[in-house]
Amino acid sequence: MPALTTFCNTDPRALQIARELHLSENPTVTVLYGSRARGDYAEGRSDVDILLVQEALPAEEQKARVAFKSLSLAASLYRGYRVQVQVVWLTLEEFDRRRRRRNDFVSQALDHGTILSESSADYGTWSRHATTSHHVRQAERHLRFFLDRQAESEPDDHYPGRQAFAAMKDALKAMVFASGEWCPGVEDIGMLTGLAARADAAFTFRPAIDADVYSQYGSPRAGLPIDRPLPGIADYRDLVEGDVRAVLARAQALRESWGS
């Protein structure tokens, strides 16, 4: 059986289609990506998105065979629904090139998808490195903006709160990804802290500033009154810096452990 990385909410029917194609076509890598892989699909409406990677692009005969097999599997697994299976083909050379581009759909499919290959760790580990490093850089950037500007802000200014929220969010996302988990669209600091704790038993961190104080500066509340302004908390600058650096230190420790 091929090696497999997956997420707990992956649609098992879509995964079965991907697995059947992987076993019948024997590509180098198969990736189930999109909403069916993430688990946020709409039943009966979302497509099944599959990436097949092999040395050369398929001949018309192979493409037709895969299209027929996909249609047959979807019809038997999704009874009562007309679910489309979208298959994207890439050569191994193009796949290796595009997976190194942060905003390419291939790197995003590896970040958020289910990977089947003879050595899926080769691709999953690279993806974790890239995603974790991206969030670490973002967290450090927002923390720097927060430290540079907070002294100039009025007590009711939203700027320091927004930067503190962004820094904490990215630090926690780096932690979750470094642990080998995934956090689809989560913006709440309390939820991210819980996800990180579940992903890494050694992560016993609790923010010195309440998670709700951070989260009220997130995008869902943009423009709304702030109930507990961050600048109203004594020593908030040092507390925020301590929170973010503590999370980043654990993310860094996990990154270093990948090489062991």
C-alpha positions in Angstrom: 0.0 0.0 0.0 1.2 3.5 -0.7 2.4 5.7 2.2 -0.3 8.2 3.2 -0.7 11.5 5.0 -4.2 12.7 5.7 -6.4 14.8 8.0 -9.2 13.5 10.2 -12.0 15.2 8.3 -11.0 14.0 4.8 -14.0 12.6 2.9 -13.4 8.9 2.9 -15.2 8.4 -0.4 -13.0 10.9 -2.2 -10.0 9.3 -0.5 -11.1 5.9 -1.9 -11.3 7.3 -5.4 -7.8 8.8 -5.0 -6.4 5.5 -3.6 -8.0 3.5 -6.5 -6.4 5.8 -9.1 -3.1 5.7 -7.3 -3.1 1.9 -7.3 -4.3 1.4 -10.9 -2.1 4.1 -12.5 1.0 3.8 -10.3 2.0 7.5 -10.4 4.9 8.9 -8.4 2.5 11.0 -6.3 -1.2 11.3 -5.9 -2.7 14.2 -4.0 -6.4 14.5 -3.0 -6.8 18.3 -2.4 -9.5 20.9 -2.1 -12.5 20.8 0.2 -12.9 17.0 0.1 -9.4 16.7 1.6 -9.8 19.5 4.1 -13.2 18.3 5.3 -15.1 21.6 4.6 -16.9 20.3 1.5 -20.6 20.8 0.7 -22.2 17.4 0.4 -23.5 16.8 -3.1 -21.9 20.0 -4.5 -18.2 19.9 -4.0 -16.0 18.3 -6.6 -13.3 15.7 -5.9 -10.0 17.3 -6.8 -7.1 14.9 -7.5 -3.5 15.6 -8.7 -1.6 12.8 -10.4 2.1 13.2 -10.9 4.2 10.9 -13.1 7.3 11.1 -15.2 5.5 12.1 -18.4 2.1 13.5 -19.2 -0.5 10.9 -19.9 -1.4 9.6 -23.3 -5.0 10.1 -24.4 -5.7 6.4 -23.7 -4.6 6.8 -20.1 -6.6 10.0 -19.6 -9.7 8.4 -21.0 -9.2 5.3 -18.7 -8.8 7.5 -15.6 -11.8 9.7 -16.6 -14.0 6.6 -17.0 -12.8 5.0 -13.8 -13.3 8.2 -11.8 -16.8 8.6 -13.1 -17.7 5.0 -12.2 -16.3 5.3 -8.7 -18.0 8.6 -8.0 -21.4 7.1 -9.2 -21.1 4.1 -6.9 -19.8 6.0 -3.9 -22.0 9.1 -4.1 -25.3 7.5 -4.6 -28.0 10.1 -5.3 -25.5 12.9 -6.1 -23.7 13.9 -9.3 -20.2 14.5 -8.0 -17.6 15.5 -10.5 -14.0 14.3 -10.3 -11.4 16.8 -11.5 -8.1 15.2 -12.3 -5.0 17.4 -12.9 -1.9 15.8 -14.4 1.7 17.1 -13.9 5.0 15.7 -14.9 7.4 15.0 -12.0 9.7 17.8 -13.2 6.9 20.4 -13.2 5.6 19.1 -9.8 9.1 19.5 -8.2 9.4 23.0 -9.6 6.0 24.2 -8.6 5.9 22.8 -5.1 8.6 25.2 -4.2 6.5 28.3 -5.0 4.6 29.5 -1.9 1.5 30.6 -3.7 1.3 27.9 -6.3 -1.7 25.6 -6.2 0.7 22.6 -6.0 2.3 23.8 -2.7 -1.1 24.6 -1.3 -2.4 21.2 -2.3 0.6 19.7 -0.4 -0.1 21.9 2.6 -3.8 21.0 2.8 -4.2 17.8 1.0 -3.9 14.0 1.4 -0.7 12.7 -0.1 -0.3 9.2 -1.5 3.2 8.1 -2.6 5.8 5.5 -2.0 7.5 8.0 0.3 4.9 10.7 1.2 7.2 12.0 3.9 9.4 13.4 1.2 6.6 15.8 0.2 4.8 16.2 3.5 8.0 17.2 5.4 8.9 19.8 2.7 5.4 21.1 2.9 5.5 21.4 6.7 8.8 23.2 6.6 7.6 25.7 4.0 4.2 26.4 5.8 5.7 26.6 9.3 8.5 28.9 8.1 5.9 31.2 6.3 4.0 31.6 9.6 7.1 32.1 11.6 8.2 34.9 9.3 4.7 36.5 9.5 4.6 36.3 13.3 8.0 37.9 13.6 7.0 40.6 11.2 3.8 41.5 13.0 5.6 41.4 16.4 8.2 43.8 15.0 5.5 46.2 13.8 3.8 45.9 17.2 7.0 46.7 19.2 7.9 49.6 16.8 4.6 51.4 16.9 2.8 50.6 20.2 4.5 53.4 22.1 3.1 55.9 19.6 -0.5 54.7 19.9 -3.3 56.2 22.0 -4.8 53.9 24.6 -7.9 53.3 22.4 -5.9 52.8 19.2 -6.7 49.5 17.5 -3.3 49.3 15.8 -1.3 47.6 18.6 -4.2 45.1 19.1 -4.4 44.2 15.5 -0.6 43.6 15.3 -0.6 41.7 18.5 -3.5 39.5 17.2 -1.7 38.9 13.9 1.6 38.0 15.6 -0.1 35.5 18.0 -2.2 34.0 15.2 0.7 33.3 13.0 2.9 32.0 15.9 0.2 29.5 16.8 -0.4 28.5 13.2 3.4 27.8 12.9 3.1 25.6 16.0 0.1 23.6 14.6 1.8 23.1 11.3 5.1 22.2 12.9 3.2 19.5 14.8 2.0 18.0 11.6 -1.6 19.1 12.0 -3.6 21.7 10.0 -5.9 24.6 11.0 -8.3 25.5 8.2 -9.2 29.1 8.4 -9.1 29.3 12.2 -8.7 32.9 13.5 -9.6 32.6 17.1 -6.6 32.6 19.5 -8.3 30.3 22.0 -9.1 27.7 19.4 -5.6 27.9 17.9 -4.1 27.4 21.4 -6.3 24.4 21.9 -5.4 22.9 18.5 -1.7 23.4 19.3 -2.0 21.7 22.7 -3.8 18.7 21.1 -1.2 18.4 18.4 1.8 18.6 20.7 1.5 17.1 24.2 4.6 19.1 25.4 2.9 22.4 24.5 1.5 23.5 27.9 1.6 27.2 27.0 -1.2 29.5 28.1 -1.1 33.2 27.0 -0.4 35.7 29.7 -3.1 37.9 28.1 -6.5 36.3 27.7 -7.1 34.7 24.3 -10.3 36.7 23.9 -8.4 39.9 24.2 -6.3 39.0 21.2 -9.2 37.5 19.2 -11.4 40.6 19.5 -9.0 42.3 17.1 -9.4 39.7 14.4 -11.1 40.4 11.1 -14.6 39.1 12.1 -14.8 42.1 14.6 -13.2 44.7 12.4 -14.7 48.1 13.0 -16.7 46.9 16.1 -16.1 48.4 19.6 -13.3 46.7 21.5 -14.6 45.6 24.9 -11.2 45.1 26.6 -8.6 47.3 24.9 -5.1 45.7 24.9 -3.4 49.1 25.7 -5.5 49.1 28.9 -3.6 46.2 30.3 -0.6 47.0 32.4 2.8 45.9 30.8 0.9 44.7 27.8 3.9 45.3 25.5 6.1 42.9 27.5 3.2 40.4 27.9 2.5 40.2 24.2 6.2 39.9 23.3 6.5 37.1 25.9 3.5 35.3 24.6 4.6 35.4 20.9 8.2 34.5 21.6 7.2 31.5 23.8 5.1 30.0 21.0 7.7 30.7 18.4 10.4 29.0 20.6 8.3 25.8 20.7 7.7 25.9 16.9 11.4 26.3 16.4 12.1 23.3 18.7 9.7 21.2 16.7 11.3 22.3 13.4 14.8 21.3 14.7 13.4 17.9 15.8 12.5 17.1 12.2 16.2 16.5 11.4 16.7 14.1 14.2 
